[in-house]
Structure formats: structure tokens, C-alpha cells
Amino acid sequence: MHRWFNIALLNFAIAALLGCVLRAIYIWEIPFVRFKALLNAHSHVAMLGWAFIALVVFLLREETAKGPSRASFWLLMLAQVAVTGMLLGFPVESYGTFTITVSVLHMLVSYALSVLVWKGTRSWQPNGSRALVRIAVVLMFISTIGVWALGPIISGGGFGTELYYWSIQFYLHFQLNGWFWFGALALWSRWAEKHGAEHVLDRFTIRLWLASVVLTFALAIAWSEHHWTVYLTNSIGVVLQLWAGWRTAKAILHAQKAMFDKAPLWAWRCVTYSLVGMGLKVLMQAAVAIPELAVMAFTVRNLVVGFIHLNTLGAISMMLFAMALLEGWFNSRAAIARIGLSLFTSGFLLSEGILFLQGLLFWLGWGMIPGYYWIIFGVSLLLPVGIGILFSHSSYRRRRLARVEEKAKGRP
């Protein structure tokens, strides 16, 4: 499964490079490149090529310790074919027959892989990591209702309507805050359980997370429905999410004290960054409960992009990096791994800070940061460079571990 993690990491590097091209469009005129079409390629490869494949690889890791089963191998292969189709198809036709076909293929494959994940985690702790996996898989299936609804909505003349955008937001919300986040928590909980912790997250905390995910979907429709009940629902969800986040942070801190010597320092750092990313995202959702701030959050693009990256680059990617460190696929004692992790983390933190600062300046009417497009482009380059270094390091580690395993089996 290490090979498949490397493939996911390569997808991540490509998505990060596309993100840099999107930044560069504001500096140079790039012929034959359409911003919206390239943005679709960037987002799909990042979410489905990196986060989805990497998460499934780790969730199936124990079940396929000696290598992927025939079913998981071919399903992962189909998923990668679909991602490659999105990478090549979106810049050419944006949403069209081909890209919609490969997107549906990926979704159907994700159903099958989720069934394998469900079966492959049956031995996990029922009130801990297994419960988190079950919720993650269910929310993944639920999220796709938003995609299937687009067909009838568009055929009924609803393209571009509120219902159309709600359906897209429904899919993204329950993917990012449901499937990916619960899956990431399940991975961490499983590792802790294997090292002596009975339950990292108790059932009450898990239920708080679940209730908050359902209620905070109200944020996704608040941009068009400025009704007090929508803001109230989101506010209740945010309070529950803050409570769940606090309890989760305390539980992980307790586990860290008990098992600090069982994981490399960089793994603890990545878990901490993941929780900080999720915490900042929750605080932003709390601020949106104030109508004036809600208007700012929905109308300033810099804030929207920063909010999405808090989830994808912060909460989810950092947890996946932590899992790679715990598996030994990254070796933090190697200087090259530390350099890659440091560059990625620096790129993430600097780009987030610049995005939110510029968004705030726009809202206050204070104009742009001098040289803003050059600055954001420069710090964004740290992301693909860091990921590329980690990909090279992980590929070397896989070959080295394979040679050690062959020697242990007595092979020449």
C-alpha cells in the first residue's frame, strides 16, 4: 500500500503545481489556460486524487498488510484512472461529457472502496475507531446525494439556481467535514488504540462531532438564505463543534503524554497542526453567526479560499502526513523529510496568513498588499516543492524497505 500512498502524494504535488499556475495567471498572461477550467482540475485532483486515495490506503492498511488485495488494487487503479481523466479533461472542456463520465466513475469506485473499508475495519474498537470509520463511510454515501441531485436540477432548468449550488455545497460539506475528517480521526484513534489507549475519543465526543457536522451545513446555505433560523442552526452546530474539538484536543493531549516516546516528534506536530487547522475553521464558522461577518466571508474570495485550505491543507493533509510518519513511510530522522515537511508547513501557514490578511484589507476598503500577487505566488511555491521532496523521500523509503524485507526472507 506504500506504493499507492506515493501515487496519492504525486497527485498532491500535481494539484499544488496547478494551484501555483492559478496564482501565476494574476501575474502573467498564460495562453490557452482558462482559470475556471484549471481550478476544477486543481480541486478534483487535490480532493479525489490525494485526500481520497491516501485516506483509503491508510484505512485498508491493516487488512492489506502484505499488499493490496486483488479487489482493492483494481479499484484503486480505476480511481487513479478517473483522477487522471479529470486532470487531463477539465483544463480542456471544464465540465463536459468526458469529465462528468470520469467523475461518475470515481464516485462509483468510491462506493466499492468504502465497502472494503467497512469490512476491513471490523476488528477495530467498536466504540472508538470503528465507530468513527462507520460514520465516515455513511457520510461519504450521504454526500453523493448532492451530486446525483444535479442531474434532475439541471434538466429541470435549475442550473445556477440556489438549489444547484446547495447541492454542490452539500457534497463538499459532507465530504470534507464528514468522510475525510471522521476518517482522519479514525486513523489516529486506531493508532492510539494499538499502543495501549482504550478509547481516544469517547462516544459522547463522537456524537458531538456528528451532530455538529449535520447542523453546520446551514453555513453552506447562509449565503442565500439570510434567515435567523439558518444562523441559529449554524451557531448551535458551531458550539457543538467547539465542544467536540475541545474534548478531542484534551484526549489527544492525554494520549500524547502517555505515548510520547512511541511516535516521532514530527508526527505529534502534524497532529497538532491538524487540530489547529480544524479549530481555526470552527472559529471562522462561529464568526459567521454574525450577519455582518457572514457577508464578508461569502463575498471576499480570499477568505473563501483560505477557509477551504484550512480544511484540506491543514486538518486533513496534516493528519495524513502524521499517519505516514507513524507508518514509517516518512522518516523524520532524515534531513530531507524534515525539509519537505518544513517547506510544506511554512507554505501552508504563510499562504493562509496572506490570504486572510488580504481578505480583511479588502473588506475594510484598505486596498491590496503591495506586491500581493507576487508574494502569494512565491509562498505557494513552497507547497509543491515540499510535497515533491516528500514524494522523493517516500519513494526511496519504499524501495529501501522492500530490499530489507527481501533480505529478511533470504532472497538475494
N, C-alpha and C positions, 0 to 999 in steps of 0.2 A: 504493500500500500504506500510505501515511501515514494515509489515512482509516481503514483497518482497525485500525491501531495506536491511533488515537484512540478507536475503538469499544471496543477491549480496555481502554483506560485508563478509559473511562467505566464499564465493568463493574467495574473495580477500585475505583473510587470508591464505587459502589453496595455492593459487598461490604464495604468499610471502614465505610460507614454502618450496614450491618446488624450489623457487629461492635460498633459503639458502642451500638446498641439492645440487643444481648445483654448488654453491660455495664450498661446503664441498668435492665434488669429487676431487678438486685440492689438498686437504689435506690428505684425507683417500681414500683407495680403497673400494668402496661400491659394494658388489657383486650384480649381476643381474640388475644393473642400467646402462642404456645406456644414455649418455649425450644428444645426439640429440633428442632421443625419449622423454626424460623428459623435454627438452627445449620446444618441441612442446606442451606438456601438460601445462606447465607453461604459455606460451604466449597465448594459446587459452582460458584457464580459466580466466586469468587476463583481456583479452580484451573483450571476449564474456560473461563470467560469472559475472564479476564485472562491467566494464565500460558500457557495453551494457544494462544489466538489470537495473542497477541503473539509467542510463540516461532515459530509457523508463519509469521507475517508476515515476521520477520527472516530465517528460513531460505529463504524464497521471494523475498527482496528482489532478488537479482541476476537471477534468472530472469524476474522481472516488473518490471524497472526502469522500463518505460514504463506500468506499470499492471497490475493483476491480469489474468491470462488468464481466459477465459470459465469454464473449469473451476474454477479456484481461487476466482473471485468467487462462483459459486453454492454451492460447498462451504463457503466461509466464511459465506455468508448462511445456509445450513442450520445451521451450527454456532451462529451467533448466535440463530437461531430456537429451537434447543434450549436454549440458555442462558437465554433469556427465559422459556421454558416452565418451566425449573427455578426461576427467580426468582419466578414467579407461582404455581407449583404447590406447591412444598414448604411454604410457610407455611400453605397451605390443607389439604392432605391428607398432608403429610410423604411417606412412601413409599407410593405408590398406583399405580393403573393409568396415570394420566396422566404422573406424574413418572418412572416406570420407562420408559414409552414414549419420552419425550424424552431420557432418559439413554441408552437404547439407540441412538436416532437419532444423538446426538452421538458415540457410540463408533464407529458405522459410518462416519460422516463423517470421523472422525479417521483411520480406516484409509485412506480415499481420499486425504486430505490428506497423509498420511505417504508414500504412493506418489509424489505430486507432489514432495514434499521430496526423496525418494530420487533421482528423476530430475533434479530441478532443481539438485542439488549434484554432478553427475557431473564437472564441471570443477574441483572443489576439490582441494586437495592430497591424494593418495591415502593418504599415511602420516601425515597431520595432521588437518586439519579434516574431510576427507571420511570418514576412519575414525571420527571422533567422531560424525558425523551417522549413519553406518550403525549404530553401536552404539545410539545414541539411538532410532532407529526400531525396531530389533529389540526393544529392551527395552520400548518402548511396546506393541508387539504382545503380548509375553510378559505384560506387566502385566494385560492384559484377560482372561487365563485366570482370574484371581481373580474377575472379575465374572461370566463365563459359568458358573463353578462354583457360584455362589449358587443358581441355579435348581434343579439336582438336589439340592443340600444342603437347601434349604427344603422341596422336595416330599417329601424323604425324612424329614422331621420333625427336621431338624438346625438349625432356627432357634435362635439364641442359644447354640449349642454352640461348643466350641473351634475346630472346623473352619470354622464360619461366620465367626468373627472372624479366623481365619488367612487366609481367602480375601480379606476386605476389606483386611487389612494387606498381603497380597501385592500387591494392586492399587496401594495407596497407596505402598508402598515402591519398587516398580519404576517408578512414575510420577515421584515426587519425586526419588529418588536416581538413577534411570536416565534416563528420557526427558528430563525437564526439565534435570537437571544436565549430562548429556552434551551436550544441545542448546545449553545456555548456554556450555559450554566450546568447542563447535564455532564458535559465533558469534565469540567472542573470538579464537580461533585463526585464523579466516578473515580477520578484520580485520588481524591482525598479519602474516599471510602476504602480504596485498595491499600491505603497507607495508614489505616487504623481509625479513621473517623467514622462514627456510626452513621450520622446524617449531617452533612454540612448545612443543608437547608431543611428546616422542618416543614411539615405540611402546611402550617399556617402561613409561613413566608411564601411558599409556592402558590397558595391560593390568593395571597395579596398580589403577587405578580400577575396572575391570570386575570383577576378582576380588573386590575389597572389597565392591562392591555385592551380589554374589551371596552372600557369606558373612555380611554384616551383616544379612541377612534374619532370621538367628537371633534378633536382638534383638526382632523383632516377635512371636515365639512364646515368648520367655523368660518373659513374664508368667504363662503357664500351664504351661510345661514347665521346672521348676526342676532340670534335669539338668546335670551338669558338662560334658557334651559340647556342650550348647547354648551355655553361657557360653564354652567354649573356642573354638567356631566363631566366635562374635561377636568374641572377643578377637583371633583371628587376622585376621579381616576388618578390625577397627579398626586394628591395627598396619599392615596394608597400606594402609588409607585414610590414616593419618597419613603414611606414607611417600610416597604419591601426592600428598597435599596439600602436603608439604614440597617435593617436586620441582616441583609446579605453581607454588607461590609463588616459588621461585627462578627458574623460567623466565619468569614474568610480570614479576618484578623486573628481570631481564636485558633483557627487551623494553622495559620502561618506560625504562630508562636509554638504550637505543638510539633509541627513538621518542618520547621525552617531548614534543617540540615538535609532534608530529603529532596529538595528541589534547588536548582541553581538560582542565584540571585536575580538573574535577568528574567527568569520565569515569574518570580514574585513581582518584579517590576511591571512586566506585561499585564499580569492580572490586575495590579493596582491601576495602571493606565486604563485598562478596560472598564473598571468600575468608575473611575473618574470621568471617562467619556460618557458613560451611561448617566452618571449623576448630573453632569452639566446639561445633558439633553433633557433630563427631567426638570431641572431648574428653569430651562427655557420654556418648557411646556407650562410650568407654573406661572411664568411671567405672562404668557399669552392669555391667561384668565382675565387680565386687564385689557379691556377693549382697545384702548389707545395703542398698547404694545402689540396687540394682535394685528392691527392694521400694519404696523411697522414690519412684523415678522412675515406677513404674507405678501407685502408689496416690494420689499427690498431683496433683490435676488441674492446678494452676497450672504445675507442671513440664512436664506433657504439652503444654499449650497453648504454653508458652514454647518447647519443643523444636520443635513443628511450625512456629511462626512464625520460628524461626531459619532454617529451610529456605525457607519460602515468601516471607516478607518480606525476609529477609536475603540468602541465597545466590542465589536465583533472581530476585527482583524487582530487586535492585540491579544484577545483570548486565544485565537487560533495560533498565533506565534508562541504563546505560552505553552500550548499543547505540543508544538513542535520541539520546544526546548525540553519538555518533560519526557518526550519520546526519544530524545537523543538525536533527532533529525537536524537540529541546530545544536552546536556545541559552543556554549558561551565562554568556555575557556580559550577558544580560538579567537585570535585578534580580529580575523576577517568577519566572524559572526558578530562580534561586538560592534565593529564598524558599521556593518549593514543595519543592525538594529538601531544604532545611534542615529544614523542618517535618516532612516525611516521615521523614527520618533521625532527628530528635530524638524523634518519636513512637515509632519502632521501638525505639531504644535505651532510652528511659525505660520503655516498657511491658515490654520484656524484663527490665530490671533489677528492676522492681517485682514481676513475676510470679515470677522466680526467688528473690528475697528472701523474698516471702511464702510460697512453697513450702518454703523452708528453715526458716522460722519455724514453719510448721505441723508439719514433721517433728520439730523439736526440742521441740515442745509449748509454744512461747512465745506462742501466740495470734496475733491479727491486728494488722497495722499500723494505728494509729489513722486512721480515715477512709479505709481501703484502697479501698473500692468507689468513693468519690468521686475518689480520686487516680487509679486505673486508668482510670476513665471520662474524666477530664479529659485525661490524656496520650493516650488513644486517639483523642480528637477531633482531635489533630494529624494523624493519618493521612489521614482523608477530606479535611480542609482542604488538606493538602499535595498530595494527588492531584488534587483539584479545581482547584487553581491550575495544576498541571502540565497538566491536560486543557485548560484555557482557553488556556494558553500554546501548547501544541502545536496546537490548532485554529487559533489566529491564525497560527502559523508555516506551517501547511499552506496557508491562503488566501494568505498573502504570497508563499510560494514559487511557488504556482500563477500569481499575477499576474506575477512575474518571468519565469517560463517562457513565458507568453503574449507578453510584450513581446519576449523574445528571438526568438520565432518571427515577429515582425512583426505580431501581432494587435493591434487597437485596445484 
